């Protein structure tokens, strides 16, 4: 809901939001920045007073190559992991009692999934959304599982149906129960979506921020820096806004 709500609020304030558009180049301009987007045969040029790069490390490094080379070099060393989030909707009456908000699975256990979230337990709005939403007005319970670890890309090379079936089996094993067939299920893949914080990451972030700070009107934000969770990402966005408003 967050991305859709953000677009809605921005649009209400007169902001133009373009999705599905690749940004290919970033250049200094006389009074700000020049952003080049769109397909190579038909590029679009946008003039901007300020720019926030809220992107994964690799595309950020590419865009910063000419304007902030030290930041670009540092970001180019950040490795990422791909993952998939698998969501299941079950008839509430057919599930065992769920305690806690989920669990993590250590690699040594050799399971297919790496974590599970009992979404309907963790978030009240998810629980409320499932009330009466099933066939015949039955209540639904949403559970999520995630798969894909760092340097284990082969896990995600399976078709969606295989990911879902194997995750379903692991959930049943973890809950020590025979899980019913889900009413609905969904796969969301995130290629390179999780930056890996290696030893020395704080120094890397400091290098990036110091390099970008030499470029007035430019800031970075996102999961690459101080945390991959939504609150941490929002915090970097607010920090970027404060930095740019100071110029």
N, C-alpha and C positions, 0 to 999 in steps of 0.2 A: 504493500500500500504506500510505502514512503515515496518511491519515485513518482508515482502517479499524483500523489498529493502535492509534492514539490512542484511538478510541472503545472498543476492546476493553480497553485498559489502564485507562481511566477507569472503565469499568463494573465491572471487577474490584475497584476501590477504593470501590465504592458510589456513584459519581457518576451522576446521571440525565442522559442525553444526549437532547435533543429536536432532531430534524432536520425540515426542511420547515416550520418555524414562523417567521413574520415578527414581528420585534420592532418595535412601532409607536411606543412612547413611553418616555421615561426621565424620572423625576421624583425629586427629593430626598424622602426620608422622614425621620421623626423620628430614627431610629437607623440610617439607611443609605439604600437606594435602592428605588424602586418601578419595576418593569419591566412594561410592558403589551405582551402579545403576542397572536397569534391574529387571526381575522377581526374586522372592525369590529362585526358584529352580536353576536358572542359573544366579547368580549375576556377574556383571562386576566391576572390581576395576580399578580406574583411579588415577594416582599419579599427583598432581598439586602443583606448587609453590605458586599459589594464587587462591583464590576462592571468587566469588561474589555471594551472595544469593539474587537474584532478584525474590523473591517469595512472595505470600501472607503470612500473619502473622502466620497462623496455621502450614503450612509445615515448615516455617522458625523456629518456636519454636521447632518443633520436631527435626530438624537437629541440633539445637544448644543445645539440652538438656544436653549433656555431655561436650561440649567444652566451652559453655558460659551460664551456668545455670541461671544467673540473667537476661540476655537478653531473654532467653527462657521463664522464668516465666512471664516477662512483656508482651511479645508478645502473650502469651497464654490467656491474658485477653482482647485482641482486638476483638471486635465483627465485623461481616461483614454483608452486605446485598447482596442478589442475585437480578439480574435484567435481563431484556431482551431488546434488541434493535430491533425495527421493522422498516424495510425500505420499502418504497413504491415508485414505479416509475409510475408517471402519465403523460398522454398526456398533454403537456404544454398548448395547446389551450383550454383544458377543465377545467382549474383551475382558481380560482379567483386570483386577484393580491395579491402577498405576500409582506407584509411589515415587516421589521425587520428580524432577523435571527432565530427567534423561540420564545418559551415562556416556562415558568415554571408553574406547577399546584400545588398550596398548598394542603396539605392533607384535609383541611377543606372543599374543594370544592366537595369531594367525587367522583372524576372522576377516571376512570380506568388508564389512562396514568398519568405520573408525569411530563413529559416534552416533548417538540417537537422541532426539529431542521429543519429549512428550508435549507437543505444542499446545494441546488443549488443557494441559495442566499448568504449563509455564505462563501462558498468556490468557487472561480472561476474555479478551476480544475474540480469540480463536475459539475458545469454548462456546461463547455466545453465538458465534457464526455457525457452529455445528448443530445448535439446538433446532430440531425439527427440519433439518436440511436433507435428511436421507429419504429413501423411498418410503412412501406411506407416512411421511412425517416423523420418521424415526430420527433419533439424535445420532449425530456422527462425532467421532473422535479422530482428530488428526495427529498422526505420528510422522516424524521425519527421521531419515537416516542419511548419513553422508559417507561417501566412498572416495578414495583417491588420496594417496599420500605422496610426499615429496619423493621424486625419482621413481615413482611406480606408475608411470603413465599407461602401462599395459592394462591396468585394471579398468581403465575407462574406454578401452578399445572394444568392449563388448557392446552389442545392441542394447537399446533401452530396456527391452523386455527381460534380458538376462540380468541386467543390473537390478531391476525391480524384484525378480524372482529370488535372486541370491540374498538381497537385503531382507526380503520377507522371511526367508529361512533363518537368517541370523537373528532377526528380531524375535522370532518364535523361540529360538534357543535361549536368548538372553532373558526372556520373560518366563521361560519354563512353561510354555503354554502352546496349545494348538491355535494358531491365529486363523481367523476366518478369511475367506477371500475378500479383498478390499472392495468397497463400493466404487471407489475411484482411486487412481494413482497417477503420479506425474513425475517427470524427470526434468531437472534444470541443471544443465552442465555449465561449469565455469572454467574455461580454459585459461591456465596461468593466473587464476584468480587469487591465490594465496601467496603473498611474498614471504620468503623465508628469512628470518632474522638470524644471521650468522654472528659469530663472535666478532666484536668490533662494530656492531650495527649502529650504536649511538655515535661513534666517531664518524661513520659514513653519513649519517643524517646531518651531523654538524657541518661536514664538508659541503653537502648539497645546499644546505640553507645559507651558509656563508657565501657560496658561489652565486646563488640566485639573488642574494641581497645586493649584489653589485649591479643588478639590472632593475632600475626603477620601474615600477608598474608591473612587475612579474612576481608570481608566488606559486608555490606548489602545495598540494594537499592530497590526502588519500591514505590508503592502507599501507603504503610503503614505509611510512615514517614512524609514528608513535603507537601503533596498534591496529589490528585488523578488524576489530569490532565496530559496530555502527557508532556507538558513542565516541570512540577514539577518532573515527573518520570525520564525524561532525565537528569535533574539537579542532582538527587540522583545518577544516573549512573556515571556521570562525577565526582562527589565527591568521589564515591567509587574507581574510577580509579586513582584519585590523591592520595588517601590514600594508595593504594596498590603500586603505583609507588614509594612512599616514603620509602617503606620497602626494 
